[in-house]
């Protein structure tokens, strides 16, 4: 089992936790339909990077 050799200072501990304060979700705009969706995800209508990749909910 790993055991720390030296105590981590409050400053270093704060740097370690710096990613916890990230804000909103990364959103992207689909160029074909103009929909807003999560980056690296398929849009609700089934488009990804301007190409139709899956059937949408309305089809």
VEXLUMDO-932041 format. One record per atom (N, C-alpha, C, CB): residue number from 0; x, y negated, z; atom name. Coordinates in pm, whole numbers, plus 32768, in hexadecimal, padded with zeros to 4 digits. Last residue first. Glycine has a CB too. Layout:
BEGIN
+-----+------+------+------+------+
!  nr !   xx !   yy !   zz ! atom !
+-----+------+------+------+------+
! NUM !    X !    Y !    Z !   CA !
...
+-----+------+------+------+------+
//
This chain:
BEGIN
+-----+------+------+------+------+
!  nr !   xx !   yy !   zz ! atom !
+-----+------+------+------+------+
!  58 ! 7116 ! 7C0D ! 7190 !    N !
!  58 ! 7117 ! 7C59 ! 7111 !   CA !
!  58 ! 70F0 ! 7CE8 ! 7124 !    C !
!  58 ! 719F ! 7C54 ! 70D1 !   CB !
!  57 ! 7139 ! 7B7E ! 7278 !    N !
!  57 ! 70C3 ! 7B62 ! 7227 !   CA !
!  57 ! 70BA ! 7BB3 ! 71A6 !    C !
!  57 ! 70C0 ! 7AD2 ! 7206 !   CB !
!  56 ! 722E ! 7BC4 ! 72E2 !    N !
!  56 ! 71B6 ! 7BF0 ! 7329 !   CA !
!  56 ! 7137 ! 7BDC ! 72D5 !    C !
!  56 ! 71AA ! 7BA5 ! 73AD !   CB !
!  55 ! 7309 ! 7C27 ! 71CC !    N !
!  55 ! 72DB ! 7BD2 ! 7239 !   CA !
!  55 ! 725B ! 7C06 ! 7279 !    C !
!  55 ! 72C5 ! 7B46 ! 7207 !   CB !
!  54 ! 73F7 ! 7D1D ! 7182 !    N !
!  54 ! 736F ! 7CEC ! 716E !   CA !
!  54 ! 7347 ! 7C99 ! 71E7 !    C !
!  54 ! 730C ! 7D62 ! 7157 !   CB !
!  53 ! 754C ! 7CAB ! 7160 !    N !
!  53 ! 74E5 ! 7D02 ! 7199 !   CA !
!  53 ! 745C ! 7CC8 ! 717A !    C !
!  53 ! 74F8 ! 7D14 ! 7232 !   CB !
!  52 ! 75E0 ! 7BFD ! 70BF !    N !
!  52 ! 761D ! 7C7A ! 70E9 !   CA !
!  52 ! 75BB ! 7CDB ! 7128 !    C !
!  52 ! 768A ! 7C5E ! 714A !   CB !
!  51 ! 760A ! 7B06 ! 6FD7 !    N !
!  51 ! 75A0 ! 7B54 ! 7018 !   CA !
!  51 ! 75DB ! 7BDC ! 703C !    C !
!  51 ! 7521 ! 7B63 ! 6FBC !   CB !
!  50 ! 7701 ! 7A0C ! 7012 !    N !
!  50 ! 76D4 ! 7A83 ! 6FCB !   CA !
!  50 ! 766A ! 7ACB ! 701C !    C !
!  50 ! 774C ! 7AE1 ! 6FAD !   CB !
!  49 ! 7762 ! 7939 ! 70AD !    N !
!  49 ! 7725 ! 791A ! 702C !   CA !
!  49 ! 76F3 ! 7991 ! 6FDE !    C !
!  49 ! 7785 ! 78D3 ! 6FDB !   CB !
!  48 ! 77BA ! 79B3 ! 719A !    N !
!  48 ! 7819 ! 796C ! 7144 !   CA !
!  48 ! 77E2 ! 795B ! 70B6 !    C !
!  48 ! 789E ! 79B5 ! 713F !   CB !
!  47 ! 76A2 ! 7A70 ! 71A1 !    N !
!  47 ! 7723 ! 7A60 ! 71E3 !   CA !
!  47 ! 7784 ! 7A27 ! 717E !    C !
!  47 ! 7758 ! 7AE6 ! 721D !   CB !
!  46 ! 7541 ! 7A8D ! 71D5 !    N !
!  46 ! 75B3 ! 7A5C ! 7187 !   CA !
!  46 ! 7630 ! 7A55 ! 71DE !    C !
!  46 ! 7593 ! 79D1 ! 714C !   CB !
!  45 ! 7456 ! 7ACD ! 725E !    N !
!  45 ! 74A4 ! 7B39 ! 7224 !   CA !
!  45 ! 751B ! 7B0C ! 71D0 !    C !
!  45 ! 744D ! 7B8D ! 71D1 !   CB !
!  44 ! 73CA ! 7A13 ! 72ED !    N !
!  44 ! 7393 ! 7A38 ! 726B !   CA !
!  44 ! 73E6 ! 7AA2 ! 7223 !    C !
!  44 ! 7388 ! 79BE ! 7214 !   CB !
!  43 ! 746B ! 79E9 ! 73D1 !    N !
!  43 ! 73EB ! 7A2F ! 73DE !   CA !
!  43 ! 73AD ! 7A59 ! 7359 !    C !
!  43 ! 738A ! 79D9 ! 7427 !   CB !
!  42 ! 75C2 ! 7A32 ! 736B !    N !
!  42 ! 7556 ! 79D5 ! 738A !   CA !
!  42 ! 74D2 ! 7A23 ! 7393 !    C !
!  42 ! 754C ! 7965 ! 731E !   CB !
!  41 ! 76BE ! 7AF5 ! 7409 !    N !
!  41 ! 7660 ! 7AE6 ! 739B !   CA !
!  41 ! 75F0 ! 7A88 ! 73C6 !    C !
!  41 ! 7627 ! 7B70 ! 736F !   CB !
!  40 ! 77E1 ! 7A5D ! 7499 !    N !
!  40 ! 776A ! 7AAF ! 74A4 !   CA !
!  40 ! 7711 ! 7A94 ! 742A !    C !
!  40 ! 771D ! 7A91 ! 7528 !   CB !
!  39 ! 78AE ! 79A7 ! 74A2 !    N !
!  39 ! 78D2 ! 7A34 ! 748E !   CA !
!  39 ! 785C ! 7A92 ! 74A3 !    C !
!  39 ! 7944 ! 7A5A ! 74EA !   CB !
!  38 ! 77FB ! 78C4 ! 7575 !    N !
!  38 ! 7869 ! 78DF ! 7519 !   CA !
!  38 ! 7889 ! 7974 ! 7516 !    C !
!  38 ! 78E6 ! 788E ! 7542 !   CB !
!  37 ! 7697 ! 78C7 ! 7580 !    N !
!  37 ! 7717 ! 78DC ! 75C3 !   CA !
!  37 ! 7782 ! 78F9 ! 755C !    C !
!  37 ! 770D ! 794F ! 7628 !   CB !
!  36 ! 75EF ! 77D4 ! 74AD !    N !
!  36 ! 75FE ! 7858 ! 74EA !   CA !
!  36 ! 7683 ! 7860 ! 7532 !    C !
!  36 ! 75F2 ! 78C8 ! 7480 !   CB !
!  35 ! 750A ! 7712 ! 73FA !    N !
!  35 ! 7573 ! 7711 ! 745F !   CA !
!  35 ! 7576 ! 779A ! 74A1 !    C !
!  35 ! 755B ! 76A0 ! 74C9 !   CB !
!  34 ! 74CD ! 7709 ! 7297 !    N !
!  34 ! 74AB ! 7733 ! 731F !   CA !
!  34 ! 7525 ! 7729 ! 737B !    C !
!  34 ! 7476 ! 77C3 ! 731F !   CB !
!  33 ! 74F3 ! 76D6 ! 718E !    N !
!  33 ! 74F7 ! 7665 ! 71E8 !   CA !
!  33 ! 74D3 ! 7688 ! 7278 !    C !
!  33 ! 749B ! 75FC ! 71B7 !   CB !
!  32 ! 750B ! 779A ! 70CD !    N !
!  32 ! 7485 ! 777D ! 7101 !   CA !
!  32 ! 7481 ! 7703 ! 715C !    C !
!  32 ! 7451 ! 77F4 ! 714C !   CB !
!  31 ! 761E ! 7788 ! 707E !    N !
!  31 ! 75B4 ! 77A9 ! 7020 !   CA !
!  31 ! 752C ! 777B ! 7050 !    C !
!  31 ! 75B0 ! 783E ! 7007 !   CB !
!  30 ! 76C6 ! 774C ! 7159 !    N !
!  30 ! 76C3 ! 76F3 ! 70E4 !   CA !
!  30 ! 764F ! 770D ! 7084 !    C !
!  30 ! 7744 ! 7700 ! 7098 !   CB !
!  29 ! 7672 ! 7742 ! 72A9 !    N !
!  29 ! 7671 ! 779A ! 7233 !   CA !
!  29 ! 7665 ! 7744 ! 71B6 !    C !
!  29 ! 75FD ! 7803 ! 723A !   CB !
!  28 ! 773B ! 76BD ! 739A !    N !
!  28 ! 76CE ! 769D ! 7340 !   CA !
!  28 ! 76DA ! 76F6 ! 72C5 !    C !
!  28 ! 76CF ! 7605 ! 7319 !   CB !
!  27 ! 777F ! 7734 ! 74E7 !    N !
!  27 ! 77A6 ! 771C ! 745C !   CA !
!  27 ! 7729 ! 76FF ! 740A !    C !
!  27 ! 77F3 ! 7796 ! 7422 !   CB !
!  26 ! 77F0 ! 7709 ! 763A !    N !
!  26 ! 7787 ! 7716 ! 75D5 !   CA !
!  26 ! 77BD ! 76F6 ! 754B !    C !
!  26 ! 7711 ! 76BC ! 75F6 !   CB !
!  25 ! 7858 ! 7780 ! 7764 !    N !
!  25 ! 788B ! 7756 ! 76E1 !   CA !
!  25 ! 7823 ! 7772 ! 7675 !    C !
!  25 ! 7911 ! 779E ! 76BF !   CB !
!  24 ! 77A9 ! 76FD ! 7883 !    N !
!  24 ! 77C6 ! 776A ! 7827 !   CA !
!  24 ! 77FF ! 7734 ! 77A4 !    C !
!  24 ! 7747 ! 77BB ! 780C !   CB !
!  23 ! 7840 ! 7615 ! 7974 !    N !
!  23 ! 77D9 ! 7650 ! 7921 !   CA !
!  23 ! 7809 ! 76BE ! 78C3 !    C !
!  23 ! 7799 ! 75E6 ! 78D1 !   CB !
!  22 ! 795E ! 7639 ! 7A38 !    N !
!  22 ! 78D6 ! 7605 ! 7A2E !   CA !
!  22 ! 787B ! 7658 ! 79D5 !    C !
!  22 ! 78D9 ! 757A ! 79FC !   CB !
!  21 ! 7A38 ! 76C7 ! 7B2A !    N !
!  21 ! 7A13 ! 76AF ! 7AA0 !   CA !
!  21 ! 797E ! 768D ! 7A96 !    C !
!  21 ! 7A34 ! 7728 ! 7A49 !   CB !
!  20 ! 7AA3 ! 7701 ! 7C20 !    N !
!  20 ! 7A58 ! 7684 ! 7C13 !   CA !
!  20 ! 7A30 ! 7666 ! 7B83 !    C !
!  20 ! 7AAA ! 7612 ! 7C4A !   CB !
!  19 ! 7B43 ! 77DE ! 7C1C !    N !
!  19 ! 7ABD ! 77ED ! 7C56 !   CA !
!  19 ! 7A67 ! 7771 ! 7C40 !    C !
!  19 ! 7AC8 ! 7809 ! 7CEA !   CB !
!  18 ! 7C42 ! 77AA ! 7BCB !    N !
!  18 ! 7BE3 ! 77CF ! 7B63 !   CA !
!  18 ! 7B55 ! 77DD ! 7B99 !    C !
!  18 ! 7C0D ! 7850 ! 7B22 !   CB !
!  17 ! 7CD3 ! 777F ! 7CB6 !    N !
!  17 ! 7CAD ! 770C ! 7C65 !   CA !
!  17 ! 7C45 ! 772F ! 7BFB !    C !
!  17 ! 7D27 ! 76D1 ! 7C23 !   CB !
!  16 ! 7D3C ! 782B ! 7D6E !    N !
!  16 ! 7CAA ! 7827 ! 7D62 !   CA !
!  16 ! 7C7B ! 77B8 ! 7D04 !    C !
!  16 ! 7C6C ! 7815 ! 7DEB !   CB !
!  15 ! 7E49 ! 77F7 ! 7D63 !    N !
!  15 ! 7E1C ! 787E ! 7D3F !   CA !
!  15 ! 7D85 ! 787E ! 7D26 !    C !
!  15 ! 7E40 ! 78E3 ! 7DAE !   CB !
!  14 ! 7E52 ! 76F9 ! 7DCB !    N !
!  14 ! 7E74 ! 770C ! 7D3E !   CA !
!  14 ! 7E42 ! 7794 ! 7D0D !    C !
!  14 ! 7F0C ! 76FF ! 7D29 !   CB !
!  13 ! 7E17 ! 7733 ! 7ED7 !    N !
!  13 ! 7DBB ! 76E1 ! 7E88 !   CA !
!  13 ! 7DD4 ! 76EE ! 7DF4 !    C !
!  13 ! 7DC6 ! 764F ! 7EB2 !   CB !
!  12 ! 7EFA ! 77C2 ! 7F1B !    N !
!  12 ! 7E79 ! 7806 ! 7F21 !   CA !
!  12 ! 7E13 ! 77B9 ! 7ECF !    C !
!  12 ! 7E4A ! 7815 ! 7FB3 !   CB !
!  11 ! 7FB8 ! 76F9 ! 7F08 !    N !
!  11 ! 7FBE ! 7768 ! 7EA9 !   CA !
!  11 ! 7F3A ! 77B5 ! 7EA7 !    C !
!  11 ! 8032 ! 77C7 ! 7ECC !   CB !
!  10 ! 7F5B ! 765C ! 7FE2 !    N !
!  10 ! 7F67 ! 7624 ! 7F5C !   CA !
!  10 ! 7F67 ! 7693 ! 7EF3 !    C !
!  10 ! 7FE7 ! 75D0 ! 7F50 !   CB !
!   9 ! 7F6D ! 7704 ! 80C2 !    N !
!   9 ! 7EEA ! 76D5 ! 8095 !   CA !
!   9 ! 7EED ! 769C ! 8007 !    C !
!   9 ! 7EB6 ! 766D ! 80F4 !   CB !
!   8 ! 805D ! 780F ! 8078 !    N !
!   8 ! 803A ! 778B ! 80AD !   CA !
!   8 ! 7FAF ! 7762 ! 807B !    C !
!   8 ! 80A5 ! 7721 ! 8084 !   CB !
!   7 ! 806E ! 795C ! 80D6 !    N !
!   7 ! 8050 ! 7902 ! 8067 !   CA !
!   7 ! 801F ! 787D ! 80A1 !    C !
!   7 ! 7FE6 ! 793F ! 8006 !   CB !
!   6 ! 8178 ! 79EC ! 818C !    N !
!   6 ! 80F2 ! 79B4 ! 818E !   CA !
!   6 ! 80E1 ! 7954 ! 8119 !    C !
!   6 ! 80D7 ! 796D ! 8214 !   CB !
!   5 ! 8237 ! 7AFA ! 80FE !    N !
!   5 ! 822E ! 7A73 ! 8137 !   CA !
!   5 ! 819E ! 7A43 ! 812F !    C !
!   5 ! 828D ! 7A11 ! 80EC !   CB !
!   4 ! 8200 ! 7BFD ! 80B1 !    N !
!   4 ! 827A ! 7BE4 ! 80FC !   CA !
!   4 ! 8276 ! 7B5C ! 813F !    C !
!   4 ! 82F3 ! 7BEF ! 80A0 !   CB !
!   3 ! 80DC ! 7CC9 ! 80B8 !    N !
!   3 ! 8120 ! 7C4D ! 8092 !   CA !
!   3 ! 8198 ! 7C35 ! 80EB !    C !
!   3 ! 80BF ! 7BD7 ! 809A !   CB !
!   2 ! 80D6 ! 7E16 ! 8057 !    N !
!   2 ! 80CE ! 7DBB ! 80C8 !   CA !
!   2 ! 811B ! 7D3D ! 80A3 !    C !
!   2 ! 8107 ! 7DFC ! 814A !   CB !
!   1 ! 8032 ! 7F1F ! 7FB3 !    N !
!   1 ! 8081 ! 7EA6 ! 7FA9 !   CA !
!   1 ! 806A ! 7E4C ! 8021 !    C !
!   1 ! 8061 ! 7E5B ! 7F27 !   CB !
!   0 ! 8054 ! 8076 ! 8000 !    N !
!   0 ! 8000 ! 8000 ! 8000 !   CA !
!   0 ! 8059 ! 7F83 ! 8000 !    C !
!   0 ! 7FA0 ! 8000 ! 807A !   CB !
+-----+------+------+------+------+
//
